[in-house]
Structure formats: C-alpha cells, structure tokens
Amino acid sequence: MNARINFVKLLVAAGALAAATGASAQSAGQFTVSVGANMLKPHVTSGAISAPALPNSLGDVSKDTQPVAVITYGLTDNISVETAIGTPYKHKLYGAGSITGTGQLGTVEALPAIALLQYRFFSPNAMIRPFVGLGVTYAMFQKETGSFAMTALTNPGGGTATTFRIDNKWTYSGQVGLQFNINEKWFANAAFIKTKLNTDVHFSTNQEQHMKLDPDSYILSVGYKF
C-alpha cells in the first residue's frame, strides 16, 4: 500500500515540472517500444481446499520478476493504446491457514496478455508526462506442477501423485504511470498496474479451491520513439 501511495505522490510532484519542455513526447501516429523488468506480485485471498482436506487449508502465491517489452501507439496526442509481451512468470505455491509451514505445494507459470487504453497528460512536447490507463487482461496459466507435499495433503496414502489445473480468466486492469523524455528519441518509463483476478484451482482428487489473486505489476523500462 505504501508503495502505491508513494507512486501517486510522485505523479503529483511530476505535474509541477510538466511545464518544462524539450524532447518530443509520444504524439499521434507514433510507435514507442520500451524494454525493462516487471515484478508481478499477487495479493492472495484464498478459499479453502474442499473436503476431505483439513479445514481452513488455504494457499499463497509467490511474486516473480521477468523481462518485459512494452509497445505503445499514439491514437492522438493524448490518447494511446498499449500492450506488453514477455516471458512467463514463474510462481511458487505455498500452504496457508491450517497448512502453513507445509512447504512448497507446487509451481505454475502465468502468462498475462494485456491491452490498455491510455490518457497522457499535458502536451506532446512536455518533458514529463503522467498517464493513466484502463484495459482488459487475459490471465493464462500453464505448466501446473504439484509437489510431494500437495499429494500428502490431498491424497494421503492414495499412491497417486496429485495434479492440478488453474482456470484461465478474462478480467480488467487499471494503470498509472510516468514517462520522462531523455531526448528526442529516448525515454524512461515507470508504471503500476492493478489487475482484479479471481480463479479456481481444480485438483485431480476432485477437490477444488477458489483463489482471489489481484496482482500488482511494477514496471520499469527504457524505450525508443520511432
């Protein structure tokens, strides 16, 4: 929460400097591409694994950081569309609630696809341009792999390893960010994206679990204007 509040404060402070002019910022008909890193941090509210698991058998999900490329196109001087591509995020799954301390229960790769419509404040020749965005996200999960600990919790004495799958979901995301133009062609970019995401886990033991993930994304990148 403090990180998000500080980021918003940074945008407000940047507004005081926005009158400074210099390098050309993104304008109508212009493509920009930036490359950097994205930390994807789930904020998990877990439901319990259904019976016959122990009561209050909850879950947690680790964060991960991966390289990302952000592609933006200016529809007008102030309105743009944006998408991002990158490598899958590799998350570890842990027990929570009554099964806290049981160790790593499994791993999963997440590959979110996102499309944002943005509004960029101030004129195209402003050196600093805050922006906000709203868009759709398709959260896709792959390579779900359970551990011995997961089998021990869901199928003790069964002799068969537990597997699982996580539902892919359409959802929505909001964005705030800041672009600083280094010169006519190069710029630095910082953005925060909040995604609302609920999904369900299905185990091979016919057990299920509802998960509210609501991940935060923190992106830092350096880009080029074409």
N, C-alpha and C positions, 0 to 999 in steps of 0.2 A: 504494500500500500504506500509506504513512504517513497519508494522509487517512482511510482506513478505520480504522486503529488509533486515531487521534485521535478519530474519531467515537464509537467504542466507549468510549473513556475518558470522553467527555462524558456518555454514558448512565450509566456507573457513578457519576460525580460527581453526576448529577441524582438518583440514588437517595437520596443523603444529604439532599436537600432535599424529597423527596416527602412527608414528613410535614406540610409546610406546606399548609394548606387555605385555601379561598377560593372562587373561581369554580367553578361546577358543570362538571365534565368530561363527556365523552360517556358516556351511560348507555343502558340497554336501551330500544329503540324510538325512538332519536333519530337524525335525519339531520344530518350536517355536510357543508358544501361549502367547500373552500378553493381559492384561485387563486394561482398563482405561476409559477415557472420550473423547468424540468427540463433539466439537462445530461446528454445521453446520450453516453457515451464508450466506444466499442468497445475491447476488448483483443484484438487480432488475432493469431492464429496461422494463417499462410497456407500452404496447399498450393501446389504449382507448377502453372502452366497447362500442360495436356497438350501433347504434340508436335503440330505442329512448332515450338512456341515455344522460345526459348532455355532451356537447363537452368537450374533454380532461378529461374524467372520467378514471383516472389511478388507479393503485394498488401498494401496497407494501406488503412485507412478512417479518415477524419477524424471528430472529435466534432462535436456540434451542440447548441445550446440553443434550446428553444422554450417558449412558454407552455403551462401545463397546468392543468386543473381536476381536483381530487381529491374524489370523493364517497364518503362512509363511512356505514354504517348499523350501529347497535349491536344485536346479537342478544341480548346480555346486558350487564351492567355491565362485563364484562371481555373479552367476545368480540365481534368486529365483522367485517364484510366491507367491502372497499374496491375501487374501480375508479378509473381515471383516463382522461380524454379530453383531446385536444389536437391541435395542428396537426402535419403530418408533419415528421419530422426529415430534414434535407437533408444528405446525406453526400457527400464527395468521395472518389474512389478514386485511389490512387497506386500506382506500382510499388515493389517492394522486392526484396531479393535481388540477382540479376544485372541487374535492370532498374531499380534505384534511380537516381533523377535523370532519369527519362524524362518527368517532369511528370505532370499530371493525366490519368488514363486514362478517367475518366468520372464520372458522378454518379448517385445513386439516392436515392429517398425511402423512409424506413422509417416504418411506422405500427403500432406495437405495441399490442395490446389486452391488458389485464391484469386478473385478478380475484384478490384476496388474502383469505385468512382470517387474522385477526389476534388476538393476545392482548395486552391492555392491562393493564399492571401497576398495582397499588395501587387504591384506592377511587375511585368516581366524583367525589368532592369534592376529590381531590388536585390541587394547582395544577400539578404537573409529572408527566406520565405517559409513561414509556418504553413502547415497544411493539415486538413482533416479528410478522412475517407470513410466510406461505408460500402460494404460489399458482401459477396457470397463466398462460402468456403465449402469444399467437398473434402471431408476427412476420410482418408482411406488407410486401412490397417492391413499389414501383411507380415508374413513370417512369424506368426504367433508360436512361441515355443514354451512349453511348460517344464518345470524342474521336478526333481525328486520330491521336494517339499510340497509342491502343488499336488502331486499324486498322493502323498501321505495324508494330506488334509481332506481331499475329495474322494479318494478311493482306497482307504486303508485296507490292506490285506487282499485287495482285488486282483493283484498280479498284472494289471494292465496300466500302462502309463496314461495319465490324463492329458488330453489335448484340449485346445480351446480356440474359439474364433471371436473376433470383435466386429460388431456391425459397422459398416461404412455409413456415414451420415452427411446430408446436406445441412448447412447451418449458415449463420451470418457473423460478420466481424465488423468492428469499428476500429478506426486508426487515428492517431495524432502523430505528427512528425515535424521535422525541421530540416530544411535544405540550406546549406551555406555554399555559395559560389566562390570557389578559389580563384578562378579566372574565367575567361570567356568559354572555355570548353570543359573544365574540370570542376567537380563539386564534391562535397561531403554530405552525407545524409544520415539522420538518426530517426527511427520510428518505433512507436509502440503500437501493437495490435492486440486487441482483446477479442477472443472468439468464445461464443456461447456454444457448448457442446455437451450433449447427453447421448450416451450409447449403452449398449448391452453386451455382456460377455456370456457366451454360450459354451458350456463345458461338455466334453464327451460323456460325462457321467449323468447327463440330463439335468444338471444343475445350472442355474443362471444367476447373474449379478448385474444390477444396474449401476452405472458409473456416470457421475457428473464431472467432467474434466475441466471445462472452462479455461483453456490455456492462455497464457500471456506470451507474446513474442516481442523480443527486444532486438532490433536490427541496427547494426552499424555498417555503413558501406561507403565506398568511394566510387564515383561514377564519371561518365563522359557523355557530353551532349553532341548528338550527330546533326 
